[in-house]
Amino acid sequence: MGILRQLAEYLYIKKRDPKEPLTKWMKYMHGMNRISLIMFIIVLIIAIFKLLILPLLRH
């Protein structure tokens, strides 16, 4: 499975393969990965805002 496909599945952009087995621990792991990925995207947006947008607004 490709990395981009896995990211799309975490973010609910693409549906999961119904043939893939899903255990309780796999659900926990995918849930934690989803939370960390969303947190990373939020922090990335904040960092871009601080580095690019705020200096432009100060002038």
OpenMM code with the backbone's topology and positions (N, CA, C; nanometers):
from openmm import Vec3, app, unit

residues = "MET GLY ILE LEU ARG GLN LEU ALA GLU TYR LEU TYR ILE LYS LYS ARG ASP PRO LYS GLU PRO LEU THR LYS TRP MET LYS TYR MET HIS GLY MET ASN ARG ILE SER LEU ILE MET PHE ILE ILE VAL LEU ILE ILE ALA ILE PHE LYS LEU LEU ILE LEU PRO LEU LEU ARG HIS".split()
positions = [
    Vec3(0.0848, -0.1177, 0.0000),
    Vec3(0.0000, 0.0000, 0.0000),
    Vec3(0.0891, 0.1237, 0.0000),
    Vec3(0.0545, 0.2190, -0.0829),
    Vec3(0.1344, 0.3395, -0.0944),
    Vec3(0.1084, 0.4362, 0.0201),
    Vec3(0.2048, 0.5222, 0.0409),
    Vec3(0.1957, 0.6195, 0.1501),
    Vec3(0.0819, 0.7179, 0.1254),
    Vec3(0.0691, 0.7667, 0.0014),
    Vec3(-0.0364, 0.8634, -0.0278),
    Vec3(-0.1747, 0.8021, -0.0122),
    Vec3(-0.1877, 0.6761, -0.0498),
    Vec3(-0.3177, 0.6081, -0.0328),
    Vec3(-0.3516, 0.5944, 0.1152),
    Vec3(-0.2529, 0.5603, 0.1958),
    Vec3(-0.2749, 0.5463, 0.3399),
    Vec3(-0.3142, 0.6803, 0.4017),
    Vec3(-0.2473, 0.7884, 0.3627),
    Vec3(-0.2831, 0.9207, 0.4122),
    Vec3(-0.4249, 0.9581, 0.3710),
    Vec3(-0.4625, 0.9257, 0.2484),
    Vec3(-0.5981, 0.9553, 0.2019),
    Vec3(-0.7013, 0.8776, 0.2829),
    Vec3(-0.6695, 0.7545, 0.3192),
    Vec3(-0.7611, 0.6755, 0.4014),
    Vec3(-0.7708, 0.7327, 0.5424),
    Vec3(-0.6600, 0.7798, 0.5984),
    Vec3(-0.6620, 0.8395, 0.7323),
    Vec3(-0.7484, 0.9642, 0.7361),
    Vec3(-0.7422, 1.0432, 0.6298),
    Vec3(-0.8166, 1.1684, 0.6258),
    Vec3(-0.9561, 1.1523, 0.5655),
    Vec3(-0.9992, 1.0300, 0.5459),
    Vec3(-1.1317, 0.9975, 0.4912),
    Vec3(-1.1524, 1.0521, 0.3510),
    Vec3(-1.0448, 1.0678, 0.2748),
    Vec3(-1.0560, 1.1121, 0.1362),
    Vec3(-1.0850, 0.9916, 0.0473),
    Vec3(-1.0294, 0.8787, 0.0833),
    Vec3(-1.0461, 0.7570, 0.0049),
    Vec3(-1.0997, 0.6466, 0.0951),
    Vec3(-1.1856, 0.5617, 0.0398),
    Vec3(-1.2431, 0.4532, 0.1187),
    Vec3(-1.1400, 0.3430, 0.1402),
    Vec3(-1.1542, 0.2762, 0.2547),
    Vec3(-1.0679, 0.1640, 0.2871),
    Vec3(-1.0999, 0.0445, 0.1991),
    Vec3(-1.0030, -0.0438, 0.1821),
    Vec3(-1.0250, -0.1684, 0.1102),
    Vec3(-1.1097, -0.2595, 0.1980),
    Vec3(-1.2286, -0.2995, 0.1539),
    Vec3(-1.3152, -0.3825, 0.2390),
    Vec3(-1.2584, -0.5222, 0.2655),
    Vec3(-1.1660, -0.5673, 0.1822),
    Vec3(-1.1072, -0.7007, 0.2008),
    Vec3(-0.9981, -0.7017, 0.3070),
    Vec3(-0.9503, -0.5831, 0.3442),
    Vec3(-0.8411, -0.5725, 0.4415),
    Vec3(-0.8933, -0.6050, 0.5812),
    Vec3(-0.8266, -0.6967, 0.6524),
    Vec3(-0.8728, -0.7295, 0.7879),
    Vec3(-0.8505, -0.6110, 0.8824),
    Vec3(-0.9470, -0.5910, 0.9722),
    Vec3(-0.9386, -0.4794, 1.0658),
    Vec3(-0.9603, -0.5339, 1.2065),
    Vec3(-0.8534, -0.5385, 1.2833),
    Vec3(-0.8638, -0.5843, 1.4211),
    Vec3(-0.8814, -0.4646, 1.5130),
    Vec3(-0.9096, -0.4921, 1.6381),
    Vec3(-0.9280, -0.3842, 1.7356),
    Vec3(-0.8013, -0.3013, 1.7477),
    Vec3(-0.6859, -0.3660, 1.7498),
    Vec3(-0.5595, -0.2942, 1.7665),
    Vec3(-0.5244, -0.2136, 1.6430),
    Vec3(-0.5613, -0.2629, 1.5254),
    Vec3(-0.5393, -0.1867, 1.4026),
    Vec3(-0.6257, -0.0614, 1.4022),
    Vec3(-0.7489, -0.0720, 1.4532),
    Vec3(-0.8359, 0.0455, 1.4618),
    Vec3(-0.7752, 0.1493, 1.5551),
    Vec3(-0.7204, 0.1042, 1.6680),
    Vec3(-0.6551, 0.1970, 1.7618),
    Vec3(-0.5353, 0.2646, 1.6958),
    Vec3(-0.4543, 0.1859, 1.6262),
    Vec3(-0.3349, 0.2395, 1.5628),
    Vec3(-0.3723, 0.3420, 1.4556),
    Vec3(-0.4706, 0.3095, 1.3725),
    Vec3(-0.5115, 0.4017, 1.2680),
    Vec3(-0.5728, 0.5284, 1.3284),
    Vec3(-0.6435, 0.5147, 1.4391),
    Vec3(-0.7007, 0.6312, 1.5063),
    Vec3(-0.5930, 0.7239, 1.5596),
    Vec3(-0.4909, 0.6658, 1.6212),
    Vec3(-0.3800, 0.7480, 1.6729),
    Vec3(-0.3025, 0.8138, 1.5584),
    Vec3(-0.2820, 0.7406, 1.4499),
    Vec3(-0.2143, 0.7989, 1.3340),
    Vec3(-0.2959, 0.9140, 1.2768),
    Vec3(-0.4276, 0.8974, 1.2730),
    Vec3(-0.5154, 1.0020, 1.2215),
    Vec3(-0.5053, 1.1277, 1.3082),
    Vec3(-0.5071, 1.1097, 1.4405),
    Vec3(-0.4966, 1.2238, 1.5323),
    Vec3(-0.3628, 1.2946, 1.5151),
    Vec3(-0.2541, 1.2193, 1.5078),
    Vec3(-0.1222, 1.2825, 1.4941),
    Vec3(-0.1079, 1.3523, 1.3598),
    Vec3(-0.1655, 1.2969, 1.2548),
    Vec3(-0.1586, 1.3606, 1.1232),
    Vec3(-0.2376, 1.4911, 1.1219),
    Vec3(-0.3547, 1.4927, 1.1818),
    Vec3(-0.4350, 1.6147, 1.1877),
    Vec3(-0.3645, 1.7208, 1.2715),
    Vec3(-0.3038, 1.6803, 1.3836),
    Vec3(-0.2294, 1.7754, 1.4664),
    Vec3(-0.1107, 1.8329, 1.3886),
    Vec3(-0.0416, 1.7499, 1.3126),
    Vec3(0.0718, 1.7956, 1.2325),
    Vec3(0.0277, 1.8983, 1.1290),
    Vec3(-0.0845, 1.8740, 1.0632),
    Vec3(-0.1346, 1.9667, 0.9623),
    Vec3(-0.1721, 2.1000, 1.0263),
    Vec3(-0.2348, 2.0959, 1.1442),
    Vec3(-0.2711, 2.2190, 1.2143),
    Vec3(-0.1470, 2.2989, 1.2517),
    Vec3(-0.0446, 2.2319, 1.3052),
    Vec3(0.0792, 2.3002, 1.3437),
    Vec3(0.1502, 2.3554, 1.2206),
    Vec3(0.1460, 2.2839, 1.1105),
    Vec3(0.2069, 2.3320, 0.9872),
    Vec3(0.1376, 2.4597, 0.9384),
    Vec3(0.0066, 2.4637, 0.9472),
    Vec3(-0.0682, 2.5832, 0.9076),
    Vec3(-0.0325, 2.7010, 0.9985),
    Vec3(-0.0236, 2.6759, 1.1289),
    Vec3(0.0129, 2.7821, 1.2236),
    Vec3(0.1539, 2.8322, 1.1962),
    Vec3(0.2482, 2.7420, 1.1700),
    Vec3(0.3869, 2.7826, 1.1428),
    Vec3(0.3949, 2.8648, 1.0147),
    Vec3(0.3242, 2.8243, 0.9115),
    Vec3(0.3242, 2.9011, 0.7864),
    Vec3(0.2640, 3.0389, 0.8100),
    Vec3(0.1573, 3.0446, 0.8880),
    Vec3(0.0941, 3.1728, 0.9186),
    Vec3(0.1915, 3.2649, 0.9921),
    Vec3(0.2614, 3.2093, 1.0918),
    Vec3(0.3551, 3.2915, 1.1685),
    Vec3(0.4743, 3.3362, 1.0851),
    Vec3(0.5241, 3.2514, 0.9994),
    Vec3(0.6435, 3.2847, 0.9217),
    Vec3(0.6156, 3.3715, 0.8003),
    Vec3(0.5009, 3.3547, 0.7373),
    Vec3(0.4752, 3.4256, 0.6125),
    Vec3(0.3725, 3.5382, 0.6250),
    Vec3(0.2657, 3.5157, 0.6973),
    Vec3(0.1568, 3.6127, 0.7001),
    Vec3(0.1827, 3.7243, 0.8015),
    Vec3(0.2222, 3.6907, 0.9230),
    Vec3(0.2420, 3.7923, 1.0258),
    Vec3(0.3475, 3.8960, 0.9901),
    Vec3(0.4624, 3.8587, 0.9335),
    Vec3(0.5582, 3.9640, 0.8949),
    Vec3(0.5016, 4.0602, 0.7911),
    Vec3(0.4147, 4.0142, 0.7052),
    Vec3(0.3546, 4.1027, 0.6057),
    Vec3(0.2537, 4.1971, 0.6686),
    Vec3(0.1859, 4.1514, 0.7730),
    Vec3(0.0860, 4.2349, 0.8386),
    Vec3(0.1483, 4.3427, 0.9282),
    Vec3(0.2696, 4.3209, 0.9739),
    Vec3(0.3354, 4.4168, 1.0628),
    Vec3(0.3825, 4.5416, 0.9903),
    Vec3(0.4038, 4.5327, 0.8593),
    Vec3(0.4552, 4.6490, 0.7850),
    Vec3(0.3473, 4.7412, 0.7498),
] * unit.nanometer
topology = app.Topology()
chain = topology.addChain("A")
for resn in residues:
    res = topology.addResidue(resn, chain)
    for name in ("N", "CA", "C"):
        topology.addAtom(name, app.Element.getBySymbol(name[0]), res)
